[in-house]
Amino acid sequence: MSEAGGRGCGSPVPQRAPWSLVAATAAFCLVSATSVWTAGAEPMSREEKQKLGSQVLEMFDHAYGNYMEHAYPADELMPLTCRGRVRGQEPSRGDVDDALGKFSLTLIDSLDTLVVLNKTKEFEDAVRKVLRDVNLDNDVVVSVFETNIRVLGGLLGGHSLAIMLKEKGEYMQWYNDELLQMAKQLGYKLLPAFNTTSGLPYPRINLKFGIRKPEARTGTETDTCTACAGTLILEFAALSRFTGATIFEEYARKALDFLWEKRQRSSNLVGVTINIHTGDWVRKDSGVGAGIDSYYEYLLKAYVLLGDDSFLERFNTHYDAIMRYISQPPLLLDVHIHKPMLNARTWMDALLAFFPGLQVLKGDIRPAIETHEMLYQVIKKHNFLPEAFTTDFRVHWAQHPLRPEFAESTYFLYKATGDPYYLEVGKTLIENLNKYARVPCGFAAMKDVRTGSHEDRMDSFFLAEMFKYLYLLFADKEDIIFDIEDYIFTTEAHLLPLWLSTTNQSISKKNTTSEYTELDDSNFDWTCPNTQILFPNDPLYAQSIREPLKNVVDKSCPRGIIRVREESFRSGAKPPLRARDFMATNPEHLEILKKMGAASSIDAEDGLRFMQEMIELSSQQQKEQQLPPRAVQIVSHPFFGRVVLTAGPAQFGLDLSKHKETRGFVASSKPYNGCSELTNPEAVMGKIALIQRGQCMFAEKARNIQNAGAIGGIVIDDNEGSSSDTAPLFQMAGDGKDTDDIKIPMLFLFSKEGSIILDAIREYEEVEVLLSDKAKDRDPEMENEEQPSSENDSQNQSGGQISSSSQEVDLVDQESSEENSLDSHPESLSPADTDNAASLSPSEQTSNPTENHETTNLNGECTDLDNQLQEQSETEEDSNPNVSWGKKVQPIDSILADWNEDIEAFEMMEKDEL
């Protein structure tokens, strides 16, 4: 997203003047409020801003340089194994791989970032590589949505800045619209996806064979997400305006028109998933995160770029519904489109972090500050924003693929307010990326923010967006070689020039909005807002909004997980029964249950809420009984703690969550399976023994290495190719006997994670690791020795990792389609016949039992569920050491028998992909 230049604040805006239309969007004049803020805040010095900007440049060089050295022309870099990710050559990750099309994705996605970061020579070289090497006619099925925002948007952004540089007269003098011609070729390849009765595109298309042909291997899908169909207008309209071929803009407009027609008329909300043939809503929950997010973003930005009033009217209509139903400051919670007062879930996903930035563009600054501050508090607790977190700010999904949405909102809030607080937020983001995500060969996504473990993944959006927003946050106007306010940002942060609004305007614009709904005229003020209204004469205005949220994550009781009817409380009515307060032996509670759904619509709503809470509570209690993942951190040269591997825990031996971590050099045991007395006790004495899984019980292996003097053990899976990224978390169970004699910590690594350690031993001989419940901070002295001293050094750091030639193991990326869809249900790994183990599915790895789990009762008191859950967990472990950790707590079926259909609906929503 980007601000745009325009008329002075407070001046009327004619509806058809393109530059003034840009200024009509409220936030585009918010930059003038800067002077209000800096008067009352500690400004960051010019020197410190320049230092942080230089640090961002060095970080980009580290990521981009390693991609070009180790991965290009592959689509993405695998930063742990220092090689490229090529579609079809790595185990499938499900939907997340649909972004890869064998078209050098990261290079195309990074084109305009190079110009923003003033790397014009590198940009010119990159454009030549794209023109020379990239083939768009590959026999591969790709996501229409991802290909549009990343590849088509990347080509158009590159073209926009190429012609700008050419006009300046120094660079790109040879350029003759070659990127635009590639974009047009790609646009035509995507058009067959729109061959549906509704005009909504198929979610996937074969770049070579299109749709429905036998060799296309696609075209049978019936559903798509709202964002997938509604995030096309900027790129497609820009392509039409650049080339004069109107067909692209026409198709994108038709898709938006259909989504608008299918909105739920009473709530003005849209669902997450829609049938592309019938227009029926498949997923009827609605929010501002995954599955819907950029649909709202593109309505507002389409108005800015194209000057069509109907897009602004539609956005304002949706925005009013969002603030009425979804916004529960500082939270943004999904609701049902037909019953918008009923929350659809009790957790939020990381993609909603873009929304404060969109609110800034809308001009609604207060809720933007509130939500952003809440998200920042979550980041300060976990170092990164988990893929999903609960309303009481616990981890729901622990992954973090280095998403840029929070940095995006931070940038826009700073541009709107000038408050130096947001520079400090950006500084924290930089520090966390370098401290926890930086590895010798780039930046690795976080597999688990609780343990600090990595996954072998560096998505293209990390270079396209993260570094762009961070650099712009600290840059002054003179640091950028062009006027950034002459462009608008797409959802992938690609730059499109605002002058497109007056170019090739051959699309008929019919205002279809007012036919369907009466709108509040206050939503359509054609005047840039007066900053004295948005920002009262109080230099501490933003601080006063943030202050009540400073302790929202760590202190006091977290807010309840459902919306309570405030009017009922005010009138003295009794609050509804909460699932966590329910007692099956309480006659009054049983009577309330019988009335739910029978007496009135209010009782029915209470019943639905109660069922939702009961399912959530049952699931949560089951999750609390599980051991969380552990971490194996390689701390010796040249890793220095930068590589963190996800490890499965053992239900015996030293509990790393209660005792200090174990640190030591590793050594392979002989025999390698550890099933008999070791023949090399001198080799493992005082070290962490490596053992292969199989042929005996885990506890027997532990006893044998302990007797040999080992201080810990790592069991490596004997199933070649297994990985924690594609298999459930594995827990090592005891042997059914008393295991109190085992005093050393034992952890389990799948084959591919174990191979990283084994390959490191072959290359560096002595390898030191840290066994812990969570990755520890790196040694500052060693870090300083290893840290590059200049931008050039960052390009030559590959000597400090396992060489790709010696690397025989591919570390597979996370959770099948989870990072694309934020959920997955992989198959359980079958344990060896002689190994007792308990497996956890990734969707169950959500809550850390070591956290303090508080909840609020009706009297406003905090109660701690940890003790009773821990006692229940310990009882089950003791009574059955071979317990299946995947069992669910049985709900009260006898009481909820009449609501089976609704219960199934809630369970489906919990399991569905976002």
Secondary structure, 3 states (H helix, E strand, C coil): CCCCCCCCCCCECCCCCHHHHHHHCHHHHHHHHHHHHHCCCCCCCHHHHHHHHHHHHHHHHHHHHHHHHHHCCCCEEECCCCEEECCCCCCCCHHHHHHCCCCCHHHHHCHHHHHHCCCHHHHHHHHHHHHHHCCCCCCCEEEHHHHHHHHHHHHHHHHHHHHHHHHHCCCCCCCCCHHHHHHHHHHHHHHHHHCCCCCCCCCEEECCCECCCHHHCCCCCCEEEHHHHHCCHHHHHHHHHHHCCCHHHHHHHHHHHHHHHCCECCCCECCCEEECCCCCEEECEECCCCCCHHHHHHHHHHHHHHCCHHHHHHHHHHHHHHHHHHEECCEECCEECCCCCCECCCEEEHHHHHHHHHHHHHCCHHHHHHHHHHHHHHHHHHCCCCCEEECCCCEEECCECCCCHHHHHHHHHHHHHCCCHHHHHHHHHHHHHHHHHEECCEECEEEECCCCEEECCECHHHHHHHHHHHHHHHCCHHHCCCCHHHEEECCCCCEEEHHHHHCCCCCCCCCCCCCCCCCCHHHHCCECCCHHHHCCCCCCHHHHHHHHHCCCCCCCCCCCCCCCCHHHHHCCCCCCCCHHHCCCCCHHHHHHHHHCCCCCHHHHHHHHHHHHHHHHHHHHHHHHCCCCCEEEEECCCCCCCCEEEEEECECCCCCCCCCCCEEEEEEECCCCCCCCCCCCHHHHCCCEEEEECCCCCHHHHHHHHHHCCCCEEEEECCCCCCCCCCCCEEEECCCCCCCCCCCCCEEEECHHHHHHHHHHHHHHCCCEEEEECCCCCCCHHHHHHHCCCCHHHHCCCHHHCCCCCCCCCCCCCCCCCHHHHCCCCCCCCCCCCCCCEEEECHHHCCCCCCCCCEEECCCCCEEECHHHHHHHHHHHHHHCCCCCCCCCCCCCCCCCHHHHHHHHHHHHHHHCCC
